[in-house]
Every structure is written in structure tokens, then in C-alpha cells.
Amino acid sequence: MKFASSAKFAAVVLTAALALTACGSGSNTSSGGSAGPVDGKGKKLSVLTGVNNQYSAQQKQWFTDIAAKFKAQTGADISFETFASANDELTRIQTSVVSGQGPDVYSLGTTFTPTAYATKAFVTLSDDDWKKIGGKDRFNPAALGISGPDAQHQAGIPFVSRPFVMAYNKDLLKAAGIDKPATSWDELAAQAKKMTDPSTGTFGLATGYKDNFDPWKFIWAMSVQAGNPLVDGKTLKLDDPAVKKAYQTYFGWLTQDKVVDPASIGWSNSNAVAAFASGKAGYLMMTTSSSLPTLDKSSVAGKYAYATMPTTAPGQTSPQGDAANAASILSGDNVVVADYSKQKDLAFAYINLITSKDEQLNFQKIFGDLPANAEALKSLNSPALQPVADTAAKSKATPFTGAWGDIQLALLNVVVQSIPDLSKGSVDDSTLQGRLKDAQSKGQASLDRASK
């Protein structure tokens, strides 16, 4: 690999904040055609993906099953490697890319794709590459929205779609006299208060303040919906009043509105899912269809539904500008092929397998994620998933800049740094302002480097 300068490349890698999640499953049928069989006898493909803590046993079984199918098709073995956190993967990708050796295929969250693309360490897909995986028309067009800076320069191959929604307990809403889910963040807080009863351990909202990935997405949504895009050309706007208002709203659920379980200070998303599944929360925030397999086996089975999250910013009475199309980040998983890989044909054969219609439907059945395969997505006929599909159409891509990883981490770090204060009951205004100023400074420096 060749880079314009090692210093610039190191800056890109070192500022990456990975939002990486689990990978997929397999078959070899496809629309659009694909390349012929690949002879991989005696070879081994290395695939890096995130640990699925919610469905760990199912993920291990999927690894075994997909490896067997891949072996039958190509004669090659697969070695699956996993990471447990963004920092873990950051170290892995830095080491692998700089040394020019490591995993052949990476599974990564869509918000990391711009950073990955900026390193120039992954294959920018040619027409022939797309043919090897069934062609671009195999994929839902919306899922390609953050595969690269434009349609001619793409590195991320869509694997699953994971738009963020909220689930609601129909019985709790009805008992509180609420006839439909909230469409504004202010209305959400008001409804949550009606459903909160600490004496019974029931709260209006379930969310995890200590989750490694989700908190920044609340801030992004509320800020963008208020008309602040966070990145405006070469200018970062984390010090905008809309960002501060978003944090105050998010923290206020705990400190002022008191509509979340106090224990949620230490919760991850899986803890929030468990609380909702037990019937102790009116809303489960920032969830995806991956919660469906768990909820359908819980005490709220048949008693919950998904809904689009609010699109009216805090303090507003209606969506502003493009807010209605910012119900969720454009979310899901992409797979990319390492440019240093000496087994690119095997890598594309693996991707062809896991993005086929049959295997996409198999993966959806096990893990709940929506298929990126267009035929598979179209074949789903589930009323429960319709709000999730609607949200996918109202999703907005995060900025396509190599600095986004660092900006995302800066947003998350404000929450991480505020956990001790939240435990004591509040985050004072000056402290929050100072953290936003620091995040602005570091994020702008990353944006400046990426813009050179």
C-alpha cells in the first residue's frame, strides 16, 4: 500500500472511533449474477467482526454454519476473529493496516465507513468486484447510501440494515391514557412521566447511559433535527446551542424528569432491552429490529410495537427543515476487503455468500436485522417490522468525512465523562459547556487533518 504521507495516514487511523458490530450468514443464490466458483482448497480466509453480546450463542453457531457452507462452496476454511469494543478494534485496524497484514475481511458499522475509506487501506470496488458479489442491484439502494463518497467510489458492501427506532409497551401506554406514540422529544418526556411509578419499579423510558455505542446517536438526532448538521463543510459545530440542548434533554430524563431507572447510569443497551422485556418500561429507546427475537420470547410478547423515534427537536413544536428525514442515522453493517489481502477472490466469495437472499433471510430470522439484499427485504411480510422499514426510509447519513469517527467518539466521551456527575444527581451547566468546548477543539483538529 502507498499513502500520501505516513503522518497523515496515522492521523486518520488514530482518530478513528469504530462503531463496529456483528456480521452475517450465507447461501450462494443471487440476483444480478456473480463470478464463477473459487478454488480455495488448502486456504484460510480471516474475517474480523464484533462480538454479539445479545446473541452470543447464536453467533458462535452462525460462525460454525457459515464456515461449513463456505468450505463446501470453495474448499477454504474461515477463521473468525472478534473484537469487544471500539478501542479494541481501533488497535486492531491500526496494527493491521500499518503492517499490511491481518484480517482479509472486516465487518464494520456504517458510521465508520468514511474513516475506513479515508485510510485507502480497503478495496475501492470496481465493476468486476461488484459482479463477484451479485452486482449492485442485489442491494437495497438505500443501504448503499454510505458505502463511499459517491456512486463511483465505494468500499463498503451493505450486509444488514439497522435503523434505530423505539419500542413501546401498548398496555402501559393505554393505562396512562396515551393513544399513540410521541412524535416530539418534549411529548416523549411528558408521556414518560405518566407511565413512571418508582414504587412498582416502572419507568417511562429504558435506555443505557453507559452503552459503548448508543448515547451519541441521541445527541446527533436532536441536534440535526434542530437544524445543526454538526459538520458544515470544514467547520465542526459541537459548540452549537442545539448540541448543548440535546445533552440537557438526554441527561434530564434521569436528573430532572426522573423517567428512567436510576440504575440505567450503569446500563448498556442489553440491560435496557431486558428492562423493557420484563414489562417495566413504557418505551425502549434507540433499539433496532435485533431486539425482536428477545422481545418475542419475553413477557411483553404480543404487547409491544415499534415506532419511529421523535423527529421534532427539543423545544420545537414541529419538524424543522429536513428533520423528518432524520429519524435515525443511516445505520447497519458494511463489509470491506483489505487492500493488502492476497485472497481477494475468496473474500468476495464469502461476501457473495453472506449477502445472498437465502442467507440474508436466515440471518434476519436469527438476529432480527433487516436484510440489505433487496429481494430478501422485499420478501419480508411482517407488520411488526413495517415501522422499522419506514424508519429506514427516513434515515440520514452521518457526514462522509474521515474525521467522523473521532467526532463520534467526542460526542460519546461527553456522556462517559458525565457519568460520575449523573450518579450524583446532575451535570452543571459550566461543566457541560467545558466538555463541549474540549470536544469541539479535538473534533475540529481531526476535521482539519481529514480536510487536507
N, C-alpha and C positions, 0 to 999 in steps of 0.2 A: 504494500500500500504506500501511496505517496500523498503527503499533505503539504499545504502551502507553507506551514511552519509548525514545528513541534510545539512551540509555545501556545499558538492559537488553538491547536488541537487539544492540548492538555487542558486549556481553559474551558473548552466546550465540554470535555468529559468530566472535569472536576466539578462543573456547575450543574451537572445533570441530576435531577431528582426523579427517580424512576417511579412510575405508577404502574407497576407490572403485576400481572395476575395470571391465572392458570390457563392452560392450553386446551386442546380439543380431542376429537375422536375420529374414526375412519371407515372408508369404503372407497372404491375406485370408480364409481359411476359418475358421469358429469355431463353437463350440457356445454356446448361450445367446443368439444373435442379436447384432446390432450396428447402429449407426446407418447411414443411407444414405451414398452416395458424397459425398465432399467435393470441391468445386471449388477447387483451389489453383493454377490456371493463373496464371503470372506471379509466384508467390510462392516464398519460400525458407524452409525450416524449419532452425533451428540446433539441433544436438544435441551435447552435451558428454559425452565418455566417456573412460575411461582407456586408455592405451596398453597393448596386449597384447604384452609383450616376448617371450613364449614363442612366439607365433604371429603375428609382426608382418606377414609377407607375406600370410598368410591373412586377417588383419583388414583390411588395405588392400583386398583383393579383395572381402571382405564388404561393406565400405563402398560399393564400386562397384556390386555386385549389388543390394544393398537399395535404394540410391538409384534404380536403374533401375526396380525394381518399384514403388517409391513414386511415381515420376514417371508410370508407366503407370496407376496407380490414381487419382491425384489431380491430375496435371498440375503438381505442385510439385516443386521441387528440394530437396535436403538439403545442408546444409553441416555436415560433421563436424569438430568440434574435439576435441583430446585434451589430456590432462594426464599428466605423467610421475611425479608424486609427490603425497603428501597435502598437503604445504605449497604446491605449485603450485596444486592445486585449492582449497585454503583461500583463497588470494589471489583466485582467480577468482570464487568464490562470494561472498566479501565485497564485491568490487568490483561484481559484477552485482546483488546483492540491494540494496545501499545505493543504487546509482544507478538501479535499476529498469529496467535493460536488460541484455541479454546472451542466453545460450542459452535456447531455448524449452523444451528437454527436457534433464534431467540424468540420467545413469546413475550410481547410487551403491551402495556396499556396504551391506548390511543394517544393520551396526552404526552407520552414520551417519544412518540414517533418523530416530531420535529427535531428533538435533540439527537436522536439516533441518526436521522438523515444528515444533520449538520456535521457529524463526525466523518462522513464519507467512508465509513467503515462497513457499510452494508450495501448489498447489491441494489442499484437503481435498475428497475425491471425493464427489460426490452420486450418487444412484441413477442419474440420467441420464448422468453421466460413466462409471459402470461399464457401462451399456448400450452406450456408444460403443466399448467395448473387449471386447464379448462377454459381459459380466456376470461377477459374482464367481465363479459356478460354473465358469467357464472354468479357474480356477486351482486347483492342489493346495491344499487348506485349510491344510496345514502351512506353506506358503510365505507365507501371509498373517499369520503369527504376529508379525511385527514391522513391519507396514505402518502402524500407528498405535497410539495408547494404548488404543483399544478398537475394537470392530467398527463402531461408528457414526462414528468419526473416523479416517479413513485417508488417507494421502497417497502411500504407496509402493505401486507396482504391481509385483508379482513378475515378474521376467524370467527368471532362471535360479536353480537351487538348487545350492549348492556346499558340501555338508557336508565337514568335514575328516576324513580317515582316514589310515591308514598303509599303504604298500605293502610287501610283503615278498618277498624272493628265496627261492623254495621250495627251490632247490638248496643255498643256503648254510645255511638252517635245518636241512635234512636232514643235511648234512655235519657240523653241530655237534651232532647228536643231539636236535634240538628238534622235537617232534611237532606243536605248534600255537603260534600267535602269543600273545604275552604279553597278559594282561588287567589287570595292575597295573604301575605305573611301576617298582617295585622289581624285578619279574620281568623287565621290559623291559631294565633295565640289566644284569641277570645274563645274559640271553640275548645281549645285545650284546657282552659280554666274551668269550663263547665263540666269536663269529664274527669277532673282531678279530685281525688279523695284520698289523701295520705293515710287516713285511718284504715282503709282497706288495701293500701299499697297500690292503688290505681292512679295512673298519671296520664295526662292528655297526650304527651309525646314520648316516644322512645328513640333515643339517639346515643351514640357513643362519642364522648368528648376526647377520649384517648385513642380513638381509632387511628391507625397509621396512614390512612388514605382519604377518608371522607370529609373531615371538617372544612378543609379549604373550599370544597365544592359549594357549601352553603354561602360562603363569602363571595365566591365567583358569581353565583346565581343572583344574589341580592344586589350586588354591585352593577353587574351588566344590565339587569332589569331596571336599574335606576338611571341608566344612560352612561355609565362609566365603563368603557371596554377593557380597563386595566392596562392594556398595551395599545398605545395610539402612535403608530409609526415607530419612531425610535425613542418614544417617551413612555416611561412607566408611570402609572398613576395609582400606586398603592397608598399615597398620602391624600387621596381624594376623600372628601367628607362622606361619600357614599360607601366607601370601604369601612370607615370607622362606624357608620351607622349599621352596617351589616354585622360587624363583630358585636356591637352592643346588643343587637337583636338576638343573635345566636347565644351569647353569654346570658342575656336577660331571661331566656327560658328557664335557666337554672337559678339565677340570683334574684330576679325581681318577680317574674311571673310564677316561678316555682311550679312549673307544669311538667318537669322531668324528675325522675327518681334521683335523689342526691347521689346515689351510688354510681350514676352514669358518668361522673367525673373520671372514673377508672374503667369505663366500659369501652370495648371495641364494638364493631358493628354486630358481631355474632352474639354479644350479650344483649344488644338491643333487640335483635331478632328473637332471642329466647324470651325476653320480657313480653314482647308482643304476642308471641306464640302461646304464652301462658294466660292470655286474656287480661293482662294488667296494663295495657296501654291503648289509648284511642287511635293514635297514629304511629306508624313505624316510618321514620323519616329516612330519606336517601337510601332506599333499598332498590333492588333490581329483581327481575324475574327469577334470579337464582335463589331467592328466598322461598319460591313456590313449593319445591319438594319438601322443605321443612314445615311450612305452614299447613300444607295439605295433610300432614300426619300429626298435627297438633290439636289442641283443644279449640282452636279457632277455625278449624276446617269447616268450610261452608258458611262461615260467619264473617269473612273478610273480603275485601276487594282492593284492587289497585286504582290509583288515581294520579293524574298529572299533578306535580307539585305546584305551589303558587307561582304565578308569573307577574304578580303586581308587587313591586318593591315595598319595603317597609316605609310607612308614612305616605304612600301613594294610594289613590282610590281606583286606578285603572292602569293597565299595562302602558308603559311609555315607549315610543319608538318601536324597536324590534323585540321588545320584552317578551311578547307572546311566543316568539321562536327561541326563547332561552329557558325552556323548562328544564333542560338538562344539558350537561356538556355532551358533545358527540363522543359517546363512550363505548368501550368494548375492548377487544384484544386484536392486535395485529401480530403477524409473524413476519420476521425478516431473516434474510440469509446473510451470513457473514461473508464479506468480500474475500477474506483470507481462506475460506473453506476450499478444500481440494475435492469436495464431494457435493458440488452444487447440484448435479443431476439427481443424486439421492435426496438432497434437501428438497428439491421441487417435487420429487415423487412423494415424499412424506406430506408436503403441503397439499398436493393434489388429493391425497387420501383423506386428510382430516377436513378438507373443505368440500367434499362431495356431499350430495343431497342426503344419502342414507346415513352417513356418519354425523352430519350436522344435526339431523333429527334424533339420532341416538344420543348425542351429547346433550341436546336440549332436554330430552327425557330424563337424563341422569342428573344434570346440574341446573337446568332451568333457563340457561342463557338463550337468547334469541339467535337463530342461525344468521350468518352473513351470506350464506348461499341463497340466491334469490328464489329458486324453486322450492327449497326446504321451507323458507319463510312463508311463501305463498300457500304452501300446503297445510300450514298450521291453521286449525279451525277451533280456537279456544276463546270463548267470550272473556274468560278471566285475563287473557293476555292482550285483549284489544286496547285497554288504556296504555299498556306498555308500548305497543306498536304505535299508538297515536303520539306518545311522547317522543318516540324515535324520530318522527316527522317534525317535531318541534324542538329538536336538539341543535345546539350551536357549537361549532368547533372552537376549541381554545386557540389562541394565536399560534400561527405556524412560524415559530422562531426557535432557534437553538437554545435560547435563554429561558424558554418556558419552564423547563424542568427546575431551574433554580428559583424562578418566580413562584412556582407552585410550592416548592419547599419553604420559601419565605412566608407564604400565606399560612402554611401548616405550622411553622415554627412559632408564629404569634400565639396560636392556640396552645402548643406544647409549653411555651414559656408562661402562659397564663394559668395553667392547671393548679399550681400551688395557691395562687390568689383566689381562684374559683373555689378551692377547698375551704378557704377562709370566709367565703361569702360574697366577694365582689372583686372586680378589677377596676381600679380607679382610673379616671379619665386621663390623667397625666402619664400614668404608666402605660396605658394602651397607646397613647399618642407617641410615646418614646419607642415602643416596639414597632409601630408602623413606620416611623422615621428610619429606624435601622433596617427594616425590611425593604423600604424604598431605596435606600442607599445601596444595599447589596444587590438588589434586583436590577437597579439601573446600571450598575457596573457590569453585570452579566449581559444585559441587553446591549450595552455599548460594545462589549467584546464580540458578541454574536453579529453585530451590525457592520463590523469592519470588513 
